[in-house]
Amino acid sequence: MRYTTVNEQINFSDIFKSSFIEKTTSFSLTDSIIGLVLAFLIGLFIYVVYKKTFNGVIYSHSFNISLLIMTMATALVIMGISNNVLLSLGMVGALSIVRFRTPIKDPMDLVYIFWSIVSGILCGAGFIPLVVIGSVLIGIVLLVFVNKITVENPFLLIVKAGGGSSSEAIEAELKKLTSRYQLKSQSFMGSDEMETTYEVRMKTGESAMLAELKALPGIKSAVMVSYDGNFTA
């Protein structure tokens, strides 16, 4: 019986063959740079729009910078997992353990975070016209509606009165000084002391109305609290 032996030739490249090297050679440096530069420009545009439209109590520069970095980081992740299903599943599992404990007080901050993430996803996926057109339109809408259109924010008026003052006298003064008011709460803290809370829409300045109220007999204090996403006394 005769046996035939098949000799397999092993090349030098087969010895050092590595999936890591294959992924490196298939990596497109040009596409990655274009995606990251575009993500930076879109993130910078979000940065400028947020700074122009911010009307809260205290502006946070670090939060605004995080929007720019979030756009670039999201684009980087999408570029990494776009051609590898196993890597995408592993990335989902790894990111699921991340927990963010920073509270979001203003709903508009959540809008900007979502805008940054969506822009980063589109930049990483290569949808350049879509992310540019969408970001420009969103920025225009925010600039117009936040800065140009004025909304009459409500105020809470807290009045402490006693010594002969009555709710009728306070409400008669509010009819003259406000465009609209509504009684929210009323409590009696003693035999001659009363605390009343009103929601008011201003017709005149806050200081003028407080001066008029304090001039009424029996008024001990009057405090205005505004609300524009945050309470400000």
C-alpha positions as YAML, in Angstrom:
chain: A
units: angstrom
residues:
- id: 1
  name: MET
  ca: [0.00, 0.00, 0.00]
- id: 2
  name: ARG
  ca: [1.28, 3.39, -1.00]
- id: 3
  name: TYR
  ca: [0.58, 6.57, 0.97]
- id: 4
  name: THR
  ca: [0.73, 10.01, -0.56]
- id: 5
  name: THR
  ca: [1.84, 12.81, 1.73]
- id: 6
  name: VAL
  ca: [0.70, 16.32, 0.94]
- id: 7
  name: ASN
  ca: [3.15, 18.90, 2.18]
- id: 8
  name: GLU
  ca: [1.59, 22.21, 3.06]
- id: 9
  name: GLN
  ca: [3.78, 25.15, 2.38]
- id: 10
  name: ILE
  ca: [3.80, 27.72, 5.15]
- id: 11
  name: ASN
  ca: [4.76, 31.20, 4.13]
- id: 12
  name: PHE
  ca: [6.48, 33.73, 6.37]
- id: 13
  name: SER
  ca: [3.36, 35.93, 6.35]
- id: 14
  name: ASP
  ca: [1.20, 33.02, 7.56]
- id: 15
  name: ILE
  ca: [3.33, 32.65, 10.67]
- id: 16
  name: PHE
  ca: [2.80, 36.25, 11.72]
- id: 17
  name: LYS
  ca: [-0.76, 36.42, 10.50]
- id: 18
  name: SER
  ca: [-2.92, 38.32, 12.98]
- id: 19
  name: SER
  ca: [-6.50, 39.53, 12.98]
- id: 20
  name: PHE
  ca: [-5.34, 42.68, 14.74]
- id: 21
  name: ILE
  ca: [-3.01, 43.53, 11.85]
- id: 22
  name: GLU
  ca: [-5.81, 42.82, 9.37]
- id: 23
  name: LYS
  ca: [-8.11, 45.26, 11.16]
- id: 24
  name: THR
  ca: [-5.32, 47.84, 11.16]
- id: 25
  name: THR
  ca: [-4.75, 47.51, 7.42]
- id: 26
  name: SER
  ca: [-8.50, 47.75, 6.71]
- id: 27
  name: PHE
  ca: [-8.72, 50.91, 8.80]
- id: 28
  name: SER
  ca: [-9.34, 54.04, 6.68]
- id: 29
  name: LEU
  ca: [-7.41, 56.92, 8.15]
- id: 30
  name: THR
  ca: [-8.91, 59.48, 5.77]
- id: 31
  name: ASP
  ca: [-12.52, 58.57, 6.54]
- id: 32
  name: SER
  ca: [-11.83, 58.61, 10.27]
- id: 33
  name: ILE
  ca: [-10.21, 62.03, 10.18]
- id: 34
  name: ILE
  ca: [-13.07, 63.44, 8.10]
- id: 35
  name: GLY
  ca: [-15.64, 61.99, 10.52]
- id: 36
  name: LEU
  ca: [-13.88, 63.31, 13.62]
- id: 37
  name: VAL
  ca: [-13.28, 66.77, 12.12]
- id: 38
  name: LEU
  ca: [-16.93, 66.98, 11.10]
- id: 39
  name: ALA
  ca: [-18.00, 65.86, 14.58]
- id: 40
  name: PHE
  ca: [-15.78, 68.56, 16.07]
- id: 41
  name: LEU
  ca: [-17.31, 71.24, 13.84]
- id: 42
  name: ILE
  ca: [-20.87, 70.13, 14.63]
- id: 43
  name: GLY
  ca: [-20.00, 69.97, 18.34]
- id: 44
  name: LEU
  ca: [-18.53, 73.47, 18.12]
- id: 45
  name: PHE
  ca: [-21.74, 74.67, 16.48]
- id: 46
  name: ILE
  ca: [-23.76, 73.10, 19.34]
- id: 47
  name: TYR
  ca: [-21.38, 74.79, 21.80]
- id: 48
  name: VAL
  ca: [-22.04, 78.23, 20.27]
- id: 49
  name: VAL
  ca: [-25.82, 77.73, 20.07]
- id: 50
  name: TYR
  ca: [-25.99, 76.59, 23.71]
- id: 51
  name: LYS
  ca: [-23.99, 79.62, 24.84]
- id: 52
  name: LYS
  ca: [-26.19, 82.01, 22.84]
- id: 53
  name: THR
  ca: [-29.49, 80.50, 24.01]
- id: 54
  name: PHE
  ca: [-28.68, 79.85, 27.68]
- id: 55
  name: ASN
  ca: [-31.06, 81.75, 29.96]
- id: 56
  name: GLY
  ca: [-30.79, 79.77, 33.19]
- id: 57
  name: VAL
  ca: [-29.38, 80.85, 36.53]
- id: 58
  name: ILE
  ca: [-25.68, 79.90, 36.25]
- id: 59
  name: TYR
  ca: [-23.95, 79.12, 32.95]
- id: 60
  name: SER
  ca: [-21.81, 75.96, 33.13]
- id: 61
  name: HIS
  ca: [-18.82, 76.10, 30.78]
- id: 62
  name: SER
  ca: [-17.81, 72.53, 31.63]
- id: 63
  name: PHE
  ca: [-21.24, 71.23, 30.60]
- id: 64
  name: ASN
  ca: [-20.99, 73.09, 27.30]
- id: 65
  name: ILE
  ca: [-17.53, 71.63, 26.63]
- id: 66
  name: SER
  ca: [-18.88, 68.17, 27.44]
- id: 67
  name: LEU
  ca: [-21.42, 68.58, 24.61]
- id: 68
  name: LEU
  ca: [-18.57, 69.07, 22.12]
- id: 69
  name: ILE
  ca: [-16.59, 66.10, 23.47]
- id: 70
  name: MET
  ca: [-19.74, 63.95, 23.55]
- id: 71
  name: THR
  ca: [-20.30, 64.55, 19.84]
- id: 72
  name: MET
  ca: [-16.74, 63.48, 18.97]
- id: 73
  name: ALA
  ca: [-16.73, 60.50, 21.34]
- id: 74
  name: THR
  ca: [-20.03, 59.20, 19.95]
- id: 75
  name: ALA
  ca: [-18.72, 59.50, 16.40]
- id: 76
  name: LEU
  ca: [-15.58, 57.60, 17.44]
- id: 77
  name: VAL
  ca: [-17.62, 54.75, 18.91]
- id: 78
  name: ILE
  ca: [-19.87, 54.48, 15.85]
- id: 79
  name: MET
  ca: [-16.87, 54.38, 13.50]
- id: 80
  name: GLY
  ca: [-15.37, 51.59, 15.58]
- id: 81
  name: ILE
  ca: [-18.43, 49.33, 15.69]
- id: 82
  name: SER
  ca: [-19.92, 50.08, 12.26]
- id: 83
  name: ASN
  ca: [-18.23, 47.10, 10.53]
- id: 84
  name: ASN
  ca: [-18.14, 44.61, 13.38]
- id: 85
  name: VAL
  ca: [-21.29, 43.08, 14.83]
- id: 86
  name: LEU
  ca: [-19.48, 41.34, 17.71]
- id: 87
  name: LEU
  ca: [-17.73, 44.55, 18.68]
- id: 88
  name: SER
  ca: [-21.03, 46.44, 18.62]
- id: 89
  name: LEU
  ca: [-22.63, 43.90, 20.98]
- id: 90
  name: GLY
  ca: [-19.64, 44.08, 23.30]
- id: 91
  name: MET
  ca: [-19.75, 47.88, 23.26]
- id: 92
  name: VAL
  ca: [-23.44, 47.84, 24.20]
- id: 93
  name: GLY
  ca: [-22.67, 45.59, 27.15]
- id: 94
  name: ALA
  ca: [-19.73, 47.72, 28.25]
- id: 95
  name: LEU
  ca: [-21.64, 50.99, 28.04]
- id: 96
  name: SER
  ca: [-24.64, 49.55, 29.88]
- id: 97
  name: ILE
  ca: [-22.67, 49.54, 33.13]
- id: 98
  name: VAL
  ca: [-21.98, 53.28, 32.91]
- id: 99
  name: ARG
  ca: [-24.19, 55.34, 35.21]
- id: 100
  name: PHE
  ca: [-24.45, 59.13, 35.10]
- id: 101
  name: ARG
  ca: [-25.36, 60.70, 38.45]
- id: 102
  name: THR
  ca: [-25.39, 64.37, 37.42]
- id: 103
  name: PRO
  ca: [-28.97, 65.70, 37.72]
- id: 104
  name: ILE
  ca: [-30.42, 67.53, 34.71]
- id: 105
  name: LYS
  ca: [-32.40, 70.48, 36.06]
- id: 106
  name: ASP
  ca: [-33.29, 72.23, 32.81]
- id: 107
  name: PRO
  ca: [-35.16, 70.22, 30.13]
- id: 108
  name: MET
  ca: [-33.26, 72.17, 27.46]
- id: 109
  name: ASP
  ca: [-29.98, 70.66, 28.69]
- id: 110
  name: LEU
  ca: [-31.42, 67.22, 27.93]
- id: 111
  name: VAL
  ca: [-32.29, 68.43, 24.43]
- id: 112
  name: TYR
  ca: [-28.69, 69.51, 23.83]
- id: 113
  name: ILE
  ca: [-27.34, 66.19, 25.13]
- id: 114
  name: PHE
  ca: [-29.62, 64.28, 22.78]
- id: 115
  name: TRP
  ca: [-28.64, 66.58, 19.90]
- id: 116
  name: SER
  ca: [-24.92, 65.93, 20.55]
- id: 117
  name: ILE
  ca: [-25.39, 62.15, 20.67]
- id: 118
  name: VAL
  ca: [-27.48, 62.04, 17.48]
- id: 119
  name: SER
  ca: [-24.98, 64.26, 15.65]
- id: 120
  name: GLY
  ca: [-22.11, 62.03, 16.73]
- id: 121
  name: ILE
  ca: [-23.93, 58.93, 15.50]
- id: 122
  name: LEU
  ca: [-24.60, 60.50, 12.10]
- id: 123
  name: CYS
  ca: [-21.00, 61.72, 11.78]
- id: 124
  name: GLY
  ca: [-19.64, 58.28, 12.63]
- id: 125
  name: ALA
  ca: [-22.01, 56.60, 10.15]
- id: 126
  name: GLY
  ca: [-21.00, 58.99, 7.37]
- id: 127
  name: PHE
  ca: [-24.32, 60.80, 6.87]
- id: 128
  name: ILE
  ca: [-22.58, 64.12, 6.33]
- id: 129
  name: PRO
  ca: [-25.33, 66.04, 4.45]
- id: 130
  name: LEU
  ca: [-27.99, 64.89, 6.92]
- id: 131
  name: VAL
  ca: [-26.08, 65.93, 10.04]
- id: 132
  name: VAL
  ca: [-25.10, 69.31, 8.55]
- id: 133
  name: ILE
  ca: [-28.60, 70.22, 7.35]
- id: 134
  name: GLY
  ca: [-30.26, 68.89, 10.51]
- id: 135
  name: SER
  ca: [-27.89, 70.70, 12.88]
- id: 136
  name: VAL
  ca: [-28.25, 74.00, 11.03]
- id: 137
  name: LEU
  ca: [-32.04, 73.79, 11.12]
- id: 138
  name: ILE
  ca: [-32.10, 72.83, 14.81]
- id: 139
  name: GLY
  ca: [-29.73, 75.69, 15.64]
- id: 140
  name: ILE
  ca: [-31.88, 78.21, 13.77]
- id: 141
  name: VAL
  ca: [-35.03, 76.99, 15.55]
- id: 142
  name: LEU
  ca: [-33.37, 77.27, 18.96]
- id: 143
  name: LEU
  ca: [-31.96, 80.74, 18.27]
- id: 144
  name: VAL
  ca: [-35.32, 82.03, 17.04]
- id: 145
  name: PHE
  ca: [-37.57, 80.50, 19.68]
- id: 146
  name: VAL
  ca: [-35.30, 81.05, 22.68]
- id: 147
  name: ASN
  ca: [-33.94, 84.54, 21.95]
- id: 148
  name: LYS
  ca: [-36.53, 86.20, 19.68]
- id: 149
  name: ILE
  ca: [-39.86, 84.94, 21.01]
- id: 150
  name: THR
  ca: [-40.52, 86.22, 24.52]
- id: 151
  name: VAL
  ca: [-42.59, 84.14, 26.88]
- id: 152
  name: GLU
  ca: [-44.30, 85.66, 29.90]
- id: 153
  name: ASN
  ca: [-42.95, 83.61, 32.78]
- id: 154
  name: PRO
  ca: [-45.06, 83.39, 35.93]
- id: 155
  name: PHE
  ca: [-44.03, 84.72, 39.33]
- id: 156
  name: LEU
  ca: [-44.90, 83.49, 42.78]
- id: 157
  name: LEU
  ca: [-45.78, 86.29, 45.17]
- id: 158
  name: ILE
  ca: [-45.53, 85.45, 48.86]
- id: 159
  name: VAL
  ca: [-47.13, 88.05, 51.14]
- id: 160
  name: LYS
  ca: [-47.00, 88.00, 54.94]
- id: 161
  name: ALA
  ca: [-49.59, 90.25, 56.50]
- id: 162
  name: GLY
  ca: [-51.14, 90.97, 59.85]
- id: 163
  name: GLY
  ca: [-52.55, 93.69, 62.02]
- id: 164
  name: GLY
  ca: [-55.70, 94.60, 60.15]
- id: 165
  name: SER
  ca: [-54.67, 93.69, 56.61]
- id: 166
  name: SER
  ca: [-57.07, 91.58, 54.54]
- id: 167
  name: SER
  ca: [-56.94, 89.43, 51.41]
- id: 168
  name: GLU
  ca: [-59.43, 91.72, 49.71]
- id: 169
  name: ALA
  ca: [-57.08, 94.70, 50.00]
- id: 170
  name: ILE
  ca: [-54.15, 92.69, 48.60]
- id: 171
  name: GLU
  ca: [-56.18, 91.33, 45.69]
- id: 172
  name: ALA
  ca: [-57.53, 94.79, 44.89]
- id: 173
  name: GLU
  ca: [-53.95, 96.00, 44.57]
- id: 174
  name: LEU
  ca: [-53.00, 92.97, 42.45]
- id: 175
  name: LYS
  ca: [-55.82, 93.74, 40.01]
- id: 176
  name: LYS
  ca: [-54.23, 97.11, 39.32]
- id: 177
  name: LEU
  ca: [-50.60, 95.95, 39.16]
- id: 178
  name: THR
  ca: [-50.82, 92.57, 37.39]
- id: 179
  name: SER
  ca: [-52.35, 91.33, 34.18]
- id: 180
  name: ARG
  ca: [-53.48, 88.11, 35.87]
- id: 181
  name: TYR
  ca: [-53.21, 86.54, 39.28]
- id: 182
  name: GLN
  ca: [-54.34, 83.32, 40.96]
- id: 183
  name: LEU
  ca: [-54.48, 82.36, 44.62]
- id: 184
  name: LYS
  ca: [-52.29, 79.31, 45.32]
- id: 185
  name: SER
  ca: [-52.26, 78.93, 49.07]
- id: 186
  name: GLN
  ca: [-53.21, 80.76, 52.25]
- id: 187
  name: SER
  ca: [-52.17, 79.89, 55.77]
- id: 188
  name: PHE
  ca: [-52.67, 81.47, 59.17]
- id: 189
  name: MET
  ca: [-49.55, 81.26, 61.36]
- id: 190
  name: GLY
  ca: [-51.01, 83.04, 64.38]
- id: 191
  name: SER
  ca: [-53.89, 85.06, 65.64]
- id: 192
  name: ASP
  ca: [-52.93, 88.12, 63.58]
- id: 193
  name: GLU
  ca: [-50.47, 86.82, 60.95]
- id: 194
  name: MET
  ca: [-51.34, 85.43, 57.52]
- id: 195
  name: GLU
  ca: [-49.17, 84.14, 54.65]
- id: 196
  name: THR
  ca: [-50.66, 84.12, 51.15]
- id: 197
  name: THR
  ca: [-49.12, 82.84, 47.91]
- id: 198
  name: TYR
  ca: [-50.25, 84.06, 44.48]
- id: 199
  name: GLU
  ca: [-49.22, 83.15, 40.96]
- id: 200
  name: VAL
  ca: [-49.03, 86.44, 39.09]
- id: 201
  name: ARG
  ca: [-48.37, 87.65, 35.54]
- id: 202
  name: MET
  ca: [-46.63, 90.99, 35.59]
- id: 203
  name: LYS
  ca: [-47.98, 94.20, 34.12]
- id: 204
  name: THR
  ca: [-45.44, 96.52, 35.77]
- id: 205
  name: GLY
  ca: [-41.96, 96.03, 37.17]
- id: 206
  name: GLU
  ca: [-41.39, 93.71, 40.11]
- id: 207
  name: SER
  ca: [-39.90, 96.40, 42.31]
- id: 208
  name: ALA
  ca: [-42.80, 98.77, 41.66]
- id: 209
  name: MET
  ca: [-45.37, 96.15, 42.61]
- id: 210
  name: LEU
  ca: [-43.48, 95.15, 45.78]
- id: 211
  name: ALA
  ca: [-43.27, 98.80, 46.81]
- id: 212
  name: GLU
  ca: [-47.00, 99.26, 46.33]
- id: 213
  name: LEU
  ca: [-47.79, 96.12, 48.33]
- id: 214
  name: LYS
  ca: [-45.47, 97.02, 51.19]
- id: 215
  name: ALA
  ca: [-47.17, 100.39, 51.44]
- id: 216
  name: LEU
  ca: [-50.45, 98.70, 52.35]
- id: 217
  name: PRO
  ca: [-51.31, 98.72, 56.07]
- id: 218
  name: GLY
  ca: [-50.44, 95.51, 57.88]
- id: 219
  name: ILE
  ca: [-48.07, 94.09, 55.23]
- id: 220
  name: LYS
  ca: [-44.96, 92.69, 56.92]
- id: 221
  name: SER
  ca: [-43.11, 91.32, 53.88]
- id: 222
  name: ALA
  ca: [-43.59, 90.62, 50.18]
- id: 223
  name: VAL
  ca: [-41.30, 88.28, 48.22]
- id: 224
  name: MET
  ca: [-41.26, 87.63, 44.47]
- id: 225
  name: VAL
  ca: [-40.04, 84.26, 43.13]
- id: 226
  name: SER
  ca: [-39.62, 83.83, 39.36]
- id: 227
  name: TYR
  ca: [-39.65, 80.54, 37.49]
- id: 228
  name: ASP
  ca: [-37.93, 80.01, 34.13]
- id: 229
  name: GLY
  ca: [-36.88, 76.40, 34.60]
- id: 230
  name: ASN
  ca: [-35.31, 77.29, 37.95]
- id: 231
  name: PHE
  ca: [-36.71, 79.08, 40.96]
- id: 232
  name: THR
  ca: [-35.04, 82.45, 41.51]
- id: 233
  name: ALA
  ca: [-35.86, 84.64, 44.49]
...
